[in-house]
Amino acid sequence: MDLTTVSLVISIVAILLSFFAIARPSGKAPEPAPKASFESIPLRLQAYERLVLLTERISLPGLIGRLNQPGISAAEMKVILTENIKQEFDYNSTQQLYVSQLSWDAVRNLKEQNIMVVNQVAASLSPAASAAELNKKILEVMMSQQNGAIHEMVSQTLNHEAKKLMQ
């Protein structure tokens, strides 16, 4: 046998041995994935806390009380209310990483419902209406909701989810 043939045979044997060594189960149980290096419950609870605060900050009665400006038009007040709702929501949008989909959907729906209420009430008023008229009509709509205020239902959902974490 010449040197080339011997090299070829040794190479084939090495490849076969490597293949069998890899393919054969080792008999050792696979190691479990390492645990997370941090506990996520405090972060999740903080996210629920921030979303409860957001819910209160974008509640229409709270916004009207905080942002009321005498002497401006209903159209100007509509813009102030809708922009404030959007800004508050955008500022807290990263909290969706830490909360359940149900909770995040509730907060997002609250934002959309509040903007819709503001827009619909503003559209029902005359172009010369004042901010006071808009605010009064919005509060009347909120008081007439049969199931209670939307923001209260969302707060209850968030509180329920946070309490499940603490158990």
C-alpha positions as CSV (number, residue, x, y, z in Angstrom):
1,M,0.0,0.0,0.0
2,D,1.2,3.3,-0.8
3,L,1.1,6.4,1.4
4,T,-1.9,7.9,-0.4
5,T,-4.1,4.8,0.1
6,V,-3.1,4.6,3.8
7,S,-4.0,8.3,4.2
8,L,-7.3,7.8,2.5
9,V,-8.2,4.7,4.7
10,I,-7.3,6.6,7.9
11,S,-9.3,9.6,6.8
12,I,-12.4,7.4,6.1
13,V,-12.0,5.6,9.5
14,A,-11.7,9.0,11.2
15,I,-14.8,10.3,9.5
16,L,-16.8,7.2,10.4
17,L,-15.7,7.3,14.0
18,S,-16.6,11.0,14.2
19,F,-20.0,10.3,12.6
20,F,-20.8,7.5,15.1
21,A,-19.6,9.5,18.1
22,I,-21.9,12.4,17.1
23,A,-24.9,10.3,16.2
24,R,-24.8,8.0,19.2
25,P,-26.7,9.3,22.3
26,S,-24.3,10.1,25.1
27,G,-26.6,8.7,27.8
28,K,-26.3,12.0,29.7
29,A,-29.4,14.1,30.2
30,P,-29.3,17.5,28.4
31,E,-28.6,20.4,30.7
32,P,-31.6,22.6,31.5
33,A,-31.6,26.1,30.1
34,P,-30.2,28.6,32.6
35,K,-32.7,30.5,34.7
36,A,-33.3,34.1,34.0
37,S,-30.7,36.2,35.8
38,F,-33.4,38.5,37.2
39,E,-36.9,38.2,38.7
40,S,-39.5,39.7,36.4
41,I,-42.4,40.1,38.9
42,P,-41.2,43.5,40.2
43,L,-41.0,44.8,36.6
44,R,-44.4,43.5,35.8
45,L,-46.0,44.9,38.9
46,Q,-44.4,48.3,38.1
47,A,-45.8,48.1,34.6
48,Y,-49.3,47.5,35.9
49,E,-48.8,50.4,38.3
50,R,-47.8,52.7,35.5
51,L,-50.8,51.5,33.4
52,V,-53.2,52.2,36.2
53,L,-51.8,55.7,36.4
54,L,-52.1,56.1,32.7
55,T,-55.7,55.0,32.9
56,E,-56.4,57.7,35.4
57,R,-54.4,60.3,33.4
58,I,-56.3,59.7,30.2
59,S,-59.8,59.4,31.8
60,L,-61.9,62.1,30.3
61,P,-63.1,63.6,33.6
62,G,-59.4,63.7,34.7
63,L,-58.3,65.3,31.5
64,I,-61.0,67.9,31.5
65,G,-60.2,68.8,35.1
66,R,-56.5,69.1,34.4
67,L,-56.6,70.7,31.0
68,N,-59.6,73.0,31.1
69,Q,-58.8,76.4,29.7
70,P,-61.5,79.0,29.9
71,G,-62.0,81.1,26.8
72,I,-60.9,78.7,24.1
73,S,-63.0,77.1,21.5
74,A,-64.4,73.6,21.4
75,A,-62.2,72.8,18.4
76,E,-59.1,73.9,20.3
77,M,-60.1,71.9,23.4
78,K,-60.7,68.8,21.2
79,V,-57.2,69.0,19.9
80,I,-55.7,69.5,23.4
81,L,-57.7,66.5,24.7
82,T,-56.8,64.1,21.8
83,E,-53.2,65.1,21.7
84,N,-52.8,64.7,25.5
85,I,-54.4,61.2,25.3
86,K,-52.0,60.2,22.5
87,Q,-48.9,61.6,24.2
88,E,-49.7,59.9,27.5
89,F,-50.4,56.6,25.7
90,D,-47.2,56.8,23.6
91,Y,-45.1,57.6,26.7
92,N,-46.3,54.4,28.3
93,S,-46.4,52.1,25.3
94,T,-43.3,50.1,26.3
95,Q,-45.2,48.8,29.3
96,Q,-47.0,46.3,27.0
97,L,-43.8,44.2,27.2
98,Y,-44.6,43.3,30.8
99,V,-48.4,43.0,31.0
100,S,-50.9,40.5,29.7
101,Q,-52.4,40.9,26.2
102,L,-55.8,41.4,27.9
103,S,-54.5,44.3,30.0
104,W,-52.7,46.0,27.1
105,D,-55.8,45.6,24.8
106,A,-57.9,47.2,27.6
107,V,-55.6,50.2,27.8
108,R,-55.4,50.6,24.1
109,N,-59.1,50.3,23.7
110,L,-59.6,53.0,26.4
111,K,-57.3,55.3,24.5
112,E,-59.3,54.7,21.3
113,Q,-62.7,55.0,23.0
114,N,-61.8,58.3,24.6
115,I,-60.5,59.8,21.4
116,M,-63.7,58.6,19.7
117,V,-65.9,60.2,22.4
118,V,-64.1,63.5,22.2
119,N,-64.3,63.5,18.4
120,Q,-68.0,62.5,18.3
121,V,-69.1,65.1,20.9
122,A,-67.0,67.8,19.2
123,A,-68.7,66.9,15.9
124,S,-72.1,67.3,17.4
125,L,-71.5,70.9,18.6
126,S,-71.7,74.0,16.5
127,P,-68.4,75.4,15.1
128,A,-68.7,78.4,17.5
129,A,-69.1,76.2,20.6
130,S,-66.8,76.9,23.5
131,A,-64.5,74.5,25.3
132,A,-66.9,74.6,28.3
133,E,-69.7,73.3,26.2
134,L,-67.5,70.5,24.9
135,N,-66.4,69.6,28.3
136,K,-69.9,69.6,29.7
137,K,-71.2,67.4,26.9
138,I,-68.3,64.9,27.3
139,L,-69.0,64.7,31.0
140,E,-72.7,64.1,30.3
141,V,-71.8,61.2,28.0
142,M,-69.5,59.7,30.6
143,M,-72.2,60.0,33.3
144,S,-74.7,58.3,31.0
145,Q,-72.6,55.1,30.4
146,Q,-74.7,52.2,31.6
147,N,-71.8,49.9,32.7
148,G,-69.9,52.7,34.4
149,A,-67.0,54.7,33.1
150,I,-64.7,52.9,30.7
151,H,-61.5,54.0,32.6
152,E,-62.9,52.4,35.8
153,M,-63.4,49.1,34.0
154,V,-59.9,49.2,32.7
155,S,-58.5,50.0,36.1
156,Q,-60.4,47.0,37.5
157,T,-58.9,44.8,34.8
158,L,-55.4,46.0,35.5
159,N,-55.9,45.6,39.3
160,H,-57.1,42.1,38.9
161,E,-54.1,41.1,36.7
162,A,-51.7,42.7,39.1
163,K,-53.2,40.9,42.1
164,K,-52.9,37.5,40.2
165,L,-49.1,38.2,40.0
166,M,-48.9,38.9,43.7
167,Q,-50.4,35.5,44.7
